[in-house]
Amino acid sequence: QVQLVESGGGLVQPGGSLRLSCAASGSIFSFYYMAWYRQAPGKQRDLVALISSGGSTNYGDFVKGRFTISRDSAKNTVYLQMSSLKPEDTAVYYCHAVLRGQNYWGQGTQVTVSA
């Protein structure tokens, strides 16, 4: 059973930074890819950033260089470094992974950007 546990969310002022972490129960290299999604109230869940097992990355258009996805294989953890945060970045951020055709989701972590 794959488990993904997110942490690092919280309240931050506009222009501030946060780093989210997603700890996986197995080797992150076994996953086809890992990603961060976000969902604001009343809106669809959108891709924020993705990192493949080979290290390729992809970002949602709204990121525009503000966020960086990375991984630490020794800790089986994927990170999302977010900077220049805006109020519209407020959402629940979810970790997602695909393993052998199965989708796995974390429980989500709330990010609130407000003065």
Helices and strands as residue ranges (DSSP letters): E 4-7, E 10-12, E 18-24, G 28-30, E 33-39, E 46-52, E 57-59, E 67-72, G 73-75, E 77-82, G 87-89, E 91-99, E 102-105, E 109-113
